[in-house]
Structures are given as C-alpha cells and as structure tokens.
Amino acid sequence: RFWLAFAIIPPLLTMRLFAEERKLGTWETLFTAPVRTWQVLGSKYLASVIFYCLLWVPSMANFAIFQTMTDGAAEVPVGALLGTYLLIFVMGLFNLAVGCFASSLTSNQIVAAVLSFTISLLHFLVGIFIIHLRRNADSFVDLAYYIATMEHIRVFINGLLDTRPLIYYGSLSALFLFFTHQVLEFRRWRL
C-alpha cells in the first residue's frame, strides 16, 4: 500500500508545474522575465522537493512520539530508519524530476500526472522484470541490482548503505531535469 501511495504523490505534486503555466497563459510572462530557464526549472523543482520532504515530517514525528511514549523501552532501528528515509528521498528526487519533465510536455495537468505516473511505474516494473529474468539467467545479476527498485528497498530497509542506488537515482534525476530544460528552452524560443 505504501508504494502505491509513494508512486502517486510525485505526479500529483508536479502535474501543475509547467502544464498550468501554459494553460493559464502565464507561460509567456514567466519566460520573458529576466530569468534564465534553468532558474525557473530549478526553483520549481526545489519547491516541489521541499514540499515532498515536508510530507514526511509527520511520519518522522510518529517515531519520535513512539520513542517518547515507550521511554526507549522499544528499540527503533535507527540505521534502517535513516536508510529508508534516504532511499525514499532519492527515489522522490527521481520521481519529481520525471514529473517536471511530464509537466513540461503538455498543457493539461491530468495528462502530465498520468504520464509521470506511467514513466515511474514503468521504471519500477522494469526492475521487477529484470529480477525475474535474473532467476533464469545469471548474466543479469549486476543489471538487476542496479536497476531494480525492490532490491534497493531491500538493502536500505536492512540498514545497509549502498551508494550505487544513490548515484543511480541522482543521475536519473539529473537526466530528466536536463530533458526538461531542453523542452523548456525549445518552447521558450518558440514564443
């Protein structure tokens, strides 16, 4: 249930970033202002990242309240907890970048949300598909561990810190932000 909610949150946060600007006609005003495209993209992306992080504060507060109520009698595995939040953060960076890209492609926010959800879901399913292929062929072992989201989750919830998923999601985030920048530049010069 958590991962379904996790897959829906970033598309909902980013569906209006650029799509609504085009729909309302404020696109021209935004991009004729004396700011660069990367500044507009960076500010909108950073705002969505900050709001995304704020959504996790109640969850963190639950663990703090639990520790206070039990007076430390029940141990919360701090390494596993921090690893899980770190993975959720970097996966969120990727999904938010995908949402920015989807929002830059269309003027309809619903289409942007569906496109963002579809790309994120396909990424998740490709990882599951590769894991199942791995069971049949050992040549996919490295690829499976590098792409499969479920493998990343398994490692991080055990409290282990593997930098490969962090670099992987960071690189994918940068790639999708680059794609978004290219789309925005193209649309800016078509004004």
ROTOR-311740 format. One record per residue (C-alpha): residue number from 1; residue in three letters; x, y, z. Coordinates in Angstrom, 2 decimals, decimal comma, padded with zeros to 5 digits, always signed. Layout:
<sites>
<NUM; Ala; <X; Y; Z>>;
...
</sites>
This chain:
<sites>
<1; Arg; <+000,00; +000,00; +000,00>>;
<2; Phe; <+002,82; +002,39; +000,83>>;
<3; Trp; <+004,47; +002,04; -002,56>>;
<4; Leu; <+001,22; +002,76; -004,38>>;
<5; Ala; <+000,83; +005,98; -002,39>>;
<6; Phe; <+004,50; +006,73; -002,96>>;
<7; Ala; <+004,06; +006,34; -006,73>>;
<8; Ile; <+001,06; +008,71; -006,77>>;
<9; Ile; <+002,48; +011,56; -004,66>>;
<10; Pro; <+005,20; +012,92; -007,02>>;
<11; Pro; <+002,93; +013,10; -010,09>>;
<12; Leu; <+000,34; +014,97; -008,05>>;
<13; Leu; <+002,98; +017,40; -006,76>>;
<14; Thr; <+004,43; +018,16; -010,18>>;
<15; Met; <+001,49; +017,99; -012,57>>;
<16; Arg; <+000,87; +021,74; -012,42>>;
<17; Leu; <+004,46; +022,98; -012,50>>;
<18; Phe; <+004,61; +023,85; -016,20>>;
<19; Ala; <+001,37; +022,49; -017,62>>;
<20; Glu; <-000,75; +025,01; -015,75>>;
<21; Glu; <+001,55; +027,87; -016,82>>;
<22; Arg; <+000,82; +027,07; -020,45>>;
<23; Lys; <-002,89; +026,52; -019,85>>;
<24; Leu; <-003,39; +029,82; -017,99>>;
<25; Gly; <-001,28; +031,83; -020,43>>;
<26; Thr; <+001,32; +032,83; -017,86>>;
<27; Trp; <+003,99; +030,93; -019,78>>;
<28; Glu; <+004,92; +033,98; -021,82>>;
<29; Thr; <+005,12; +036,21; -018,77>>;
<30; Leu; <+007,28; +033,69; -016,92>>;
<31; Phe; <+009,75; +033,18; -019,73>>;
<32; Thr; <+010,01; +036,78; -020,89>>;
<33; Ala; <+011,06; +037,84; -017,39>>;
<34; Pro; <+014,79; +038,45; -016,91>>;
<35; Val; <+015,46; +034,95; -015,59>>;
<36; Arg; <+017,11; +032,00; -017,22>>;
<37; Thr; <+015,33; +028,75; -017,99>>;
<38; Trp; <+017,45; +026,79; -015,53>>;
<39; Gln; <+016,50; +029,25; -012,77>>;
<40; Val; <+012,79; +028,73; -013,43>>;
<41; Leu; <+013,24; +024,97; -013,60>>;
<42; Gly; <+015,44; +024,89; -010,51>>;
<43; Ser; <+013,08; +026,98; -008,41>>;
<44; Lys; <+010,01; +024,95; -009,35>>;
<45; Tyr; <+011,86; +021,67; -008,82>>;
<46; Leu; <+013,29; +022,81; -005,48>>;
<47; Ala; <+009,85; +023,92; -004,32>>;
<48; Ser; <+008,41; +020,51; -005,16>>;
<49; Val; <+011,33; +018,78; -003,35>>;
<50; Ile; <+010,81; +020,90; -000,23>>;
<51; Phe; <+007,08; +020,18; -000,18>>;
<52; Tyr; <+007,78; +016,49; -000,79>>;
<53; Cys; <+010,14; +016,44; +002,21>>;
<54; Leu; <+007,59; +018,22; +004,38>>;
<55; Leu; <+005,14; +015,39; +003,69>>;
<56; Trp; <+007,44; +013,01; +005,57>>;
<57; Val; <+007,63; +015,11; +008,76>>;
<58; Pro; <+004,51; +013,52; +010,34>>;
<59; Ser; <+005,97; +010,07; +009,71>>;
<60; Met; <+009,20; +011,03; +011,43>>;
<61; Ala; <+007,22; +012,58; +014,28>>;
<62; Asn; <+005,45; +009,24; +014,80>>;
<63; Phe; <+008,75; +007,54; +015,53>>;
<64; Ala; <+009,79; +010,32; +017,90>>;
<65; Ile; <+006,45; +010,11; +019,73>>;
<66; Phe; <+006,77; +006,32; +019,89>>;
<67; Gln; <+010,21; +006,60; +021,48>>;
<68; Thr; <+008,92; +009,17; +023,98>>;
<69; Met; <+005,84; +007,12; +024,92>>;
<70; Thr; <+007,78; +003,91; +025,41>>;
<71; Asp; <+010,58; +005,77; +027,19>>;
<72; Gly; <+013,10; +004,00; +024,97>>;
<73; Ala; <+011,92; +000,52; +026,02>>;
<74; Ala; <+011,15; -000,44; +022,44>>;
<75; Glu; <+014,14; -000,04; +020,20>>;
<76; Val; <+013,73; +001,61; +016,82>>;
<77; Pro; <+016,46; +000,51; +014,41>>;
<78; Val; <+017,93; +003,92; +013,59>>;
<79; Gly; <+020,12; +002,69; +010,73>>;
<80; Ala; <+017,23; +001,01; +008,95>>;
<81; Leu; <+015,01; +004,03; +009,54>>;
<82; Leu; <+017,56; +006,53; +008,23>>;
<83; Gly; <+018,36; +004,28; +005,28>>;
<84; Thr; <+014,71; +004,01; +004,37>>;
<85; Tyr; <+014,18; +007,77; +004,54>>;
<86; Leu; <+017,32; +008,35; +002,49>>;
<87; Leu; <+016,11; +005,96; -000,20>>;
<88; Ile; <+012,63; +007,50; -000,21>>;
<89; Phe; <+014,27; +010,90; -000,62>>;
<90; Val; <+016,43; +009,97; -003,61>>;
<91; Met; <+013,63; +007,99; -005,23>>;
<92; Gly; <+011,43; +011,03; -004,73>>;
<93; Leu; <+014,05; +013,23; -006,41>>;
<94; Phe; <+013,86; +010,95; -009,44>>;
<95; Asn; <+010,06; +010,81; -009,50>>;
<96; Leu; <+009,79; +014,59; -009,07>>;
<97; Ala; <+012,22; +015,10; -011,97>>;
<98; Val; <+010,09; +012,78; -014,10>>;
<99; Gly; <+007,04; +014,82; -013,07>>;
<100; Cys; <+008,74; +018,07; -014,10>>;
<101; Phe; <+009,55; +016,53; -017,47>>;
<102; Ala; <+006,00; +015,30; -017,98>>;
<103; Ser; <+004,56; +018,66; -016,97>>;
<104; Ser; <+006,78; +020,45; -019,48>>;
<105; Leu; <+005,48; +018,31; -022,34>>;
<106; Thr; <+001,78; +019,16; -022,09>>;
<107; Ser; <-000,62; +021,90; -021,15>>;
<108; Asn; <-003,03; +019,52; -019,42>>;
<109; Gln; <-002,18; +018,76; -015,81>>;
<110; Ile; <-004,06; +015,44; -015,79>>;
<111; Val; <-002,09; +014,25; -018,82>>;
<112; Ala; <+001,10; +015,35; -017,06>>;
<113; Ala; <+000,19; +013,39; -013,93>>;
<114; Val; <-000,69; +010,25; -015,90>>;
<115; Leu; <+002,48; +010,49; -017,98>>;
<116; Ser; <+004,63; +010,97; -014,89>>;
<117; Phe; <+002,94; +008,06; -013,10>>;
<118; Thr; <+003,36; +005,86; -016,18>>;
<119; Ile; <+007,08; +006,57; -016,55>>;
<120; Ser; <+007,69; +005,97; -012,84>>;
<121; Leu; <+005,63; +002,77; -012,90>>;
<122; Leu; <+007,46; +001,50; -015,98>>;
<123; His; <+010,78; +002,09; -014,22>>;
<124; Phe; <+009,53; +000,13; -011,23>>;
<125; Leu; <+008,19; -002,72; -013,40>>;
<126; Val; <+011,38; -002,95; -015,48>>;
<127; Gly; <+013,23; -003,63; -012,24>>;
<128; Ile; <+010,79; -006,38; -011,29>>;
<129; Phe; <+011,02; -007,85; -014,79>>;
<130; Ile; <+014,81; -007,91; -014,62>>;
<131; Ile; <+014,71; -009,62; -011,22>>;
<132; His; <+012,54; -012,37; -012,70>>;
<133; Leu; <+014,91; -012,70; -015,65>>;
<134; Arg; <+017,78; -012,95; -013,20>>;
<135; Arg; <+016,27; -016,10; -011,79>>;
<136; Asn; <+016,52; -017,65; -015,24>>;
<137; Ala; <+019,87; -016,21; -016,35>>;
<138; Asp; <+022,82; -015,19; -014,22>>;
<139; Ser; <+024,03; -012,60; -016,74>>;
<140; Phe; <+021,53; -010,06; -015,45>>;
<141; Val; <+022,64; -010,10; -011,82>>;
<142; Asp; <+024,53; -006,78; -011,89>>;
<143; Leu; <+021,89; -005,09; -014,01>>;
<144; Ala; <+019,14; -006,30; -011,70>>;
<145; Tyr; <+020,82; -004,93; -008,59>>;
<146; Tyr; <+021,50; -001,63; -010,31>>;
<147; Ile; <+018,01; -001,01; -011,74>>;
<148; Ala; <+015,56; -002,91; -009,53>>;
<149; Thr; <+013,82; -000,63; -007,05>>;
<150; Met; <+012,74; -003,55; -004,89>>;
<151; Glu; <+016,38; -004,60; -004,46>>;
<152; His; <+017,28; -001,05; -003,42>>;
<153; Ile; <+014,47; -001,05; -000,91>>;
<154; Arg; <+015,53; -004,43; +000,47>>;
<155; Val; <+019,09; -003,23; +001,03>>;
<156; Phe; <+018,19; +000,12; +002,61>>;
<157; Ile; <+015,49; -001,14; +004,98>>;
<158; Asn; <+018,05; -003,53; +006,43>>;
<159; Gly; <+020,13; -000,52; +007,44>>;
<160; Leu; <+022,84; -001,02; +004,84>>;
<161; Leu; <+024,15; +001,97; +002,92>>;
<162; Asp; <+024,90; +001,31; -000,74>>;
<163; Thr; <+025,91; +004,33; -002,79>>;
<164; Arg; <+025,02; +002,76; -006,15>>;
<165; Pro; <+021,27; +003,45; -005,82>>;
<166; Leu; <+022,00; +006,97; -004,62>>;
<167; Ile; <+024,15; +007,64; -007,68>>;
<168; Tyr; <+021,64; +005,86; -009,93>>;
<169; Tyr; <+018,64; +007,91; -008,80>>;
<170; Gly; <+020,70; +011,10; -008,67>>;
<171; Ser; <+021,87; +010,52; -012,25>>;
<172; Leu; <+018,37; +009,76; -013,47>>;
<173; Ser; <+017,09; +012,89; -011,74>>;
<174; Ala; <+019,76; +015,00; -013,44>>;
<175; Leu; <+018,97; +013,36; -016,79>>;
<176; Phe; <+015,25; +014,10; -016,55>>;
<177; Leu; <+015,95; +017,65; -015,39>>;
<178; Phe; <+018,22; +018,07; -018,41>>;
<179; Phe; <+015,41; +016,78; -020,67>>;
<180; Thr; <+013,01; +019,21; -019,02>>;
<181; His; <+015,44; +022,07; -019,54>>;
<182; Gln; <+015,72; +021,20; -023,23>>;
<183; Val; <+011,93; +021,11; -023,64>>;
<184; Leu; <+011,55; +024,43; -021,84>>;
<185; Glu; <+014,29; +026,04; -023,92>>;
<186; Phe; <+012,64; +024,83; -027,10>>;
<187; Arg; <+009,26; +026,17; -026,03>>;
<188; Arg; <+010,78; +029,43; -024,81>>;
<189; Trp; <+012,31; +030,24; -028,16>>;
<190; Arg; <+009,08; +029,38; -029,95>>;
<191; Leu; <+007,37; +032,30; -028,17>>;
</sites>
